[in-house]
Amino acid sequence: SPFVSKTKDKIMLKPSEIREIKQNVDIPVIVVGGVNLDNVEQVLSIGIDGVAVHQALFEPPDIEQNVRRLGVKISKLRETG
């Protein structure tokens, strides 16, 4: 992931490294770790196939709203991108 999270205290791959991996493999590339509503656009702009999100969904006060907002944002980004 290009981001730190509560369970990953350092950046594992830079966006340029993720982009290079995507260009050189024939399998889906998923970013895991630190993805949230504020940075999901940056992550998807790398050209990856998807994201795995945990912490951003379970932040208080409303898990259902968090899921909905992230889903709407990802859908809009996929439509325009």
DSSP file (Angstrom, degrees, kcal/mol; ACC not computed):
  #  RESIDUE AA STRUCTURE BP1 BP2  ACC     N-H-->O    O-->H-N    N-H-->O    O-->H-N    TCO  KAPPA ALPHA  PHI   PSI    X-CA   Y-CA   Z-CA
    1    1 A S              0   0    0      0, 0.0    11,-1.6     0, 0.0    12,-1.4   0.000 360.0 360.0 360.0 146.6    0.0    0.0    0.0
    2    2 A P        +     0   0    0      0, 0.0     2,-0.3     0, 0.0     9,-0.1   0.387 360.0  62.9 -82.5   5.3    1.1    3.6   -0.6
    3    3 A F  S    S-     0   0    0     30,-0.5     9,-0.3    29,-0.2     2,-0.2  -0.910  78.9-123.4-129.1 153.6   -0.4    4.5    2.8
    4    4 A V        +     0   0    0     -2,-0.3     2,-0.3    30,-0.1     5,-0.2  -0.574  31.9 179.8 -86.3 160.2    0.2    3.7    6.4
    5    5 A S        -     0   0    0      3,-3.2     3,-0.1    -2,-0.2     5,-0.0  -0.860  47.4 -85.3-146.4-179.1   -2.6    2.3    8.5
    6    6 A K  S    S+     0   0    0     -2,-0.3     3,-0.1     1,-0.2    -2,-0.0   0.820 131.0  35.6 -62.8 -30.1   -3.2    1.1   12.1
    7    7 A T  S    S+     0   0    0      1,-0.2     2,-0.5     2,-0.0    -1,-0.2   0.575 118.6  52.1-100.5 -11.2   -1.9   -2.3   11.2
    8    8 A K        -     0   0    0     -3,-0.1    -3,-3.2     1,-0.1    -1,-0.2  -0.932  61.6-175.6-128.1 106.6    0.8   -1.3    8.7
    9    9 A D        +     0   0    0     -2,-0.5     2,-0.3    -5,-0.2    -5,-0.1   0.385  65.6  43.2 -90.1   5.7    3.2    1.3   10.1
   10   10 A K  S    S-     0   0    0     -7,-0.2     2,-0.4    -9,-0.0    -7,-0.1  -0.993  88.6 -99.4-145.6 156.4    5.2    1.9    6.9
   11   11 A I        -     0   0    0     -2,-0.3     3,-0.1     1,-0.2    -7,-0.1  -0.576  30.0-169.5 -73.2 128.8    4.6    2.4    3.3
   12   12 A M        +     0   0    0    -11,-1.6     2,-0.4    -2,-0.4    -1,-0.2   0.866  68.0  13.6 -89.0 -40.4    5.2   -0.8    1.4
   13   13 A L  S    S-     0   0    0    -12,-1.4    -1,-0.3   -10,-0.1     0, 0.0  -0.997  70.5-128.1-139.6 141.3    5.2    0.4   -2.2
   14   14 A K    >>  -     0   0    0     -2,-0.4     4,-2.1    -3,-0.1     3,-0.6  -0.501  35.2-108.5 -78.9 156.0    5.3    3.8   -3.8
   15   15 A P  H 3> S+     0   0    0      0, 0.0     4,-2.6     0, 0.0     5,-0.2   0.882 121.4  55.1 -53.1 -39.3    2.5    4.6   -6.4
   16   16 A S  H 3> S+     0   0    0      1,-0.2     4,-1.9     2,-0.2     5,-0.1   0.863 107.6  49.4 -63.6 -34.5    5.1    4.3   -9.2
   17   17 A E  H <> S+     0   0    0     -3,-0.6     4,-2.2     2,-0.2    -1,-0.2   0.879 110.5  49.6 -71.3 -38.1    6.0    0.8   -8.0
   18   18 A I  H  X S+     0   0    0     -4,-2.1     4,-2.5     2,-0.2    -2,-0.2   0.919 110.3  51.2 -64.9 -43.0    2.4   -0.2   -7.9
   19   19 A R  H  X S+     0   0    0     -4,-2.6     4,-1.9     1,-0.2    -2,-0.2   0.903 109.6  50.4 -59.8 -42.7    1.9    1.2  -11.4
   20   20 A E  H  X S+     0   0    0     -4,-1.9     4,-0.9     2,-0.2    -1,-0.2   0.902 109.9  49.8 -64.2 -41.8    4.9   -0.8  -12.6
   21   21 A I  H >X S+     0   0    0     -4,-2.2     3,-1.1     1,-0.2     4,-0.6   0.942 109.0  52.5 -60.3 -47.4    3.6   -4.0  -11.1
   22   22 A K  H >< S+     0   0    0     -4,-2.5     3,-0.6     1,-0.3    -1,-0.2   0.871 108.7  50.7 -57.3 -39.1    0.2   -3.4  -12.8
   23   23 A Q  H 3< S+     0   0    0     -4,-1.9    -1,-0.3     1,-0.2    -2,-0.2   0.694 114.1  44.8 -72.1 -18.5    1.9   -3.0  -16.2
   24   24 A N  H << S+     0   0    0     -3,-1.1     2,-0.3    -4,-0.9    -1,-0.2   0.338 102.7  66.3-114.0   6.9    3.9   -6.3  -15.8
   25   25 A V    <<  -     0   0    0     -4,-0.6     4,-0.1    -3,-0.6     0, 0.0  -0.920  60.6-147.2-127.6 156.5    1.3   -8.8  -14.5
   26   26 A D  S    S+     0   0    0     -2,-0.3    -4,-0.1     2,-0.1    -3,-0.0   0.004  75.2  82.9-108.7  26.5   -1.8  -10.4  -16.0
   27   27 A I  S    S-     0   0    0     -5,-0.1    -2,-0.1     1,-0.0     2,-0.0  -0.879  92.1 -82.8-124.4 159.2   -3.7  -10.7  -12.7
   28   28 A P        -     0   0    0      0, 0.0     2,-0.5     0, 0.0    -2,-0.1  -0.323  38.7-143.7 -61.3 142.0   -5.8   -8.1  -10.8
   29   29 A V        -     0   0    0     18,-0.1    20,-2.4    -4,-0.1    21,-1.2  -0.951  18.4-173.4-111.6 122.0   -3.8   -5.7   -8.6
   30   30 A I  E     -a   50   0A   0     -2,-0.5     2,-0.5    19,-0.2    21,-0.2  -0.947  17.2-139.6-118.4 132.8   -5.5   -4.7   -5.3
   31   31 A V  E     -a   51   0A   0     19,-2.1    21,-2.5    -2,-0.4     2,-0.4  -0.805  21.5-171.6 -92.8 131.3   -4.2   -2.1   -2.9
   32   32 A V  E     +a   52   0A   0     -2,-0.5   -29,-0.2    19,-0.2    21,-0.1  -0.985  42.2  44.2-124.6 128.9   -4.6   -3.0    0.8
   33   33 A G  S    S+     0   0    0     19,-0.9   -30,-0.5    -2,-0.4    -1,-0.1   0.484 101.5  12.6 111.4 115.7   -3.9   -0.7    3.7
   34   34 A G  S    S+     0   0    0      1,-0.2     2,-0.3   -32,-0.1   -30,-0.1   0.484  75.4 147.1  78.4   3.8   -4.8    2.9    4.6
   35   35 A V        +     0   0    0     17,-0.4    21,-0.5   -32,-0.1    19,-0.3  -0.568  18.1 152.5 -76.5 133.2   -7.3    3.4    1.9
   36   36 A N    >>  -     0   0    0     -2,-0.3     4,-1.6    17,-0.1     3,-0.8  -0.855  59.9 -80.1-147.9-177.4  -10.1    5.8    2.9
   37   37 A L  T 34 S+     0   0    0     -2,-0.3     4,-0.3     1,-0.2    -2,-0.0   0.820 124.1  52.9 -59.6 -33.3  -12.6    8.3    1.5
   38   38 A D  T 34 S+     0   0    0      1,-0.2    -1,-0.2     2,-0.1     4,-0.2   0.759 121.5  26.3 -77.3 -25.0  -10.0   11.0    1.3
   39   39 A N  T <> S+     0   0    0     -3,-0.8     4,-2.1     2,-0.1    -2,-0.2   0.423  88.1  98.0-120.3   1.7   -7.4    9.1   -0.7
   40   40 A V  H  X S+     0   0    0     -4,-1.6     4,-2.7     1,-0.2     5,-0.2   0.852  84.6  55.4 -62.4 -33.1   -9.3    6.5   -2.7
   41   41 A E  H  > S+     0   0    0     -4,-0.3     4,-1.9     2,-0.2    -1,-0.2   0.928 107.6  49.0 -64.2 -43.6   -9.2    8.7   -5.8
   42   42 A Q  H  4 S+     0   0    0      2,-0.2     4,-0.5     1,-0.2    -2,-0.2   0.904 113.0  48.2 -60.4 -42.3   -5.4    8.9   -5.6
   43   43 A V  H ><>S+     0   0    0     -4,-2.1     3,-1.3     1,-0.2     5,-0.6   0.938 112.2  46.8 -65.9 -47.7   -5.2    5.1   -5.3
   44   44 A L  H ><5S+     0   0    0     -4,-2.7     3,-1.6     1,-0.3    -1,-0.2   0.796 100.9  67.5 -67.5 -26.8   -7.6    4.4   -8.1
   45   45 A S  T 3<5S+     0   0    0     -4,-1.9    -1,-0.3     1,-0.3    -2,-0.2   0.687  85.5  71.5 -67.1 -16.0   -5.7    6.9  -10.4
   46   46 A I  T < 5S-     0   0    0     -3,-1.3    -1,-0.3    -4,-0.5    -2,-0.2   0.761 116.2-112.7 -67.6 -24.4   -2.7    4.5  -10.3
   47   47 A G  T < 5 +     0   0    0     -3,-1.6    -2,-0.1    -4,-0.3    -3,-0.1   0.611  62.4 153.3 101.0  16.0   -4.7    2.2  -12.5
   48   48 A I      < -     0   0    0     -5,-0.6    -1,-0.2    -4,-0.1   -18,-0.2  -0.193  50.7-122.7 -73.4 170.5   -5.2   -0.6  -10.1
   49   49 A D  S    S-     0   0    0    -20,-2.4     2,-0.3     1,-0.2   -19,-0.2   0.693  75.8 -31.8 -89.1 -21.0   -8.2   -3.0  -10.2
   50   50 A G  E     -a   30   0A   0    -21,-1.2   -19,-2.1    -7,-0.1     2,-0.3  -0.990  52.0-114.5-179.2 177.2   -9.5   -2.5   -6.7
   51   51 A V  E     -a   31   0A   0     -2,-0.3     2,-0.5   -21,-0.2   -19,-0.2  -0.946  12.7-141.5-131.0 151.9   -9.0   -1.7   -3.1
   52   52 A A  E     -a   32   0A   0    -21,-2.5   -19,-0.9    -2,-0.3     2,-0.4  -0.978  27.4-173.4-112.2 123.9   -9.5   -3.5    0.1
   53   53 A V        +     0   0    0     -2,-0.5   -17,-0.1     1,-0.1   -21,-0.0  -0.949  24.4 141.3-124.0 136.2  -10.8   -1.3    2.9
   54   54 A H  S >> S+     0   0    0     -2,-0.4     4,-1.4   -19,-0.3     3,-1.2   0.490  71.0  43.7-131.0 -69.3  -11.4   -2.0    6.6
   55   55 A Q  T 34 S+     0   0    0      1,-0.3     4,-0.4     2,-0.2     3,-0.3   0.865 110.1  56.8 -55.2 -42.8  -10.6    0.7    9.0
   56   56 A A  T 34 S+     0   0    0    -21,-0.5     3,-0.4     1,-0.2    -1,-0.3   0.788 107.6  49.7 -62.9 -27.2  -12.3    3.5    6.9
   57   57 A L  T <4 S+     0   0    0     -3,-1.2    10,-0.3     1,-0.2     9,-0.2   0.835 110.1  48.4 -79.2 -32.4  -15.5    1.5    7.0
   58   58 A F  S  < S+     0   0    0     -4,-1.4    -1,-0.2    -3,-0.3    -2,-0.2   0.255  79.0 121.5 -98.3  12.8  -15.7    0.9   10.7
   59   59 A E        -     0   0    0     -3,-0.4     3,-0.3    -4,-0.4     7,-0.2  -0.548  65.2 -80.2 -71.5 138.7  -14.9    4.4   11.9
   60   60 A P  S    S+     0   0    0      0, 0.0    -1,-0.1     0, 0.0    -2,-0.0  -0.303  96.1  37.2 -64.5 160.4  -17.7    5.9   14.1
   61   61 A P  S    S+     0   0    0      0, 0.0     2,-0.5     0, 0.0    -3,-0.0  -0.994 120.1   9.9 -96.9 -13.0  -20.3    7.2   14.1
   62   62 A D     >  -     0   0    0     -3,-0.3     4,-2.2     1,-0.2     5,-0.1  -0.857  46.5-177.6-138.3 100.0  -22.1    5.3   11.2
   63   63 A I  H  > S+     0   0    0     -2,-0.5     4,-2.5     1,-0.2     5,-0.2   0.905  89.1  53.9 -60.9 -44.1  -20.6    2.3    9.5
   64   64 A E  H  > S+     0   0    0      1,-0.2     4,-2.4     2,-0.2    -1,-0.2   0.910 109.9  47.3 -59.7 -42.8  -23.5    2.0    7.1
   65   65 A Q  H  > S+     0   0    0      2,-0.2     4,-2.9     1,-0.2     5,-0.2   0.889 109.7  53.8 -66.1 -39.0  -23.0    5.6    6.0
   66   66 A N  H  X S+     0   0    0     -4,-2.2     4,-2.2    -9,-0.2     5,-0.2   0.928 110.7  46.3 -60.1 -45.4  -19.2    5.0    5.6
   67   67 A V  H  X S+     0   0    0     -4,-2.5     4,-2.5   -10,-0.3    -2,-0.2   0.932 114.4  47.8 -62.0 -46.8  -19.8    2.0    3.3
   68   68 A R  H  X S+     0   0    0     -4,-2.4     4,-2.6    -5,-0.2     5,-0.2   0.932 112.3  48.1 -61.8 -47.9  -22.4    4.0    1.3
   69   69 A R  H  X S+     0   0    0     -4,-2.9     4,-2.3     1,-0.2    -1,-0.2   0.904 114.1  46.0 -63.2 -42.6  -20.2    7.1    0.9
   70   70 A L  H  X S+     0   0    0     -4,-2.2     4,-2.6    -5,-0.2    -1,-0.2   0.913 112.9  50.5 -67.4 -41.5  -17.1    5.1   -0.1
   71   71 A G  H  X S+     0   0    0     -4,-2.5     4,-2.4    -5,-0.2    -2,-0.2   0.907 111.1  48.3 -61.8 -42.8  -19.2    3.0   -2.6
   72   72 A V  H  X S+     0   0    0     -4,-2.6     4,-2.5     2,-0.2    -1,-0.2   0.925 112.4  48.8 -63.6 -44.9  -20.7    6.0   -4.2
   73   73 A K  H  X S+     0   0    0     -4,-2.3     4,-2.3    -5,-0.2    -2,-0.2   0.925 112.5  47.3 -63.1 -44.4  -17.3    7.7   -4.5
   74   74 A I  H  X S+     0   0    0     -4,-2.6     4,-2.4     2,-0.2    -1,-0.2   0.914 111.6  51.4 -63.7 -42.2  -15.7    4.6   -6.1
   75   75 A S  H  X S+     0   0    0     -4,-2.4     4,-2.0    -5,-0.2    -2,-0.2   0.920 111.1  47.6 -60.5 -44.3  -18.6    4.2   -8.5
   76   76 A K  H  X S+     0   0    0     -4,-2.5     4,-1.9     1,-0.2    -1,-0.2   0.901 112.0  49.8 -64.1 -40.8  -18.3    7.8   -9.6
   77   77 A L  H  X S+     0   0    0     -4,-2.3     4,-1.7     1,-0.2    -1,-0.2   0.891 110.4  50.0 -65.6 -38.7  -14.6    7.5  -10.1
   78   78 A R  H  < S+     0   0    0     -4,-2.4    -1,-0.2     1,-0.2    -2,-0.2   0.874 110.0  51.5 -66.7 -37.4  -15.0    4.3  -12.1
   79   79 A E  H  < S+     0   0    0     -4,-2.0    -1,-0.2     1,-0.2    -2,-0.2   0.871 119.8  34.1 -67.1 -37.3  -17.6    6.0  -14.3
   80   80 A T  H  <        0   0    0     -4,-1.9    -1,-0.2     1,-0.1    -2,-0.2   0.633 360.0 360.0 -93.0 -15.1  -15.4    9.0  -15.1
   81   81 A G     <        0   0    0     -4,-1.7    -2,-0.2    -5,-0.2    -1,-0.1   0.474 360.0 360.0-108.1 360.0  -12.1    7.3  -15.1
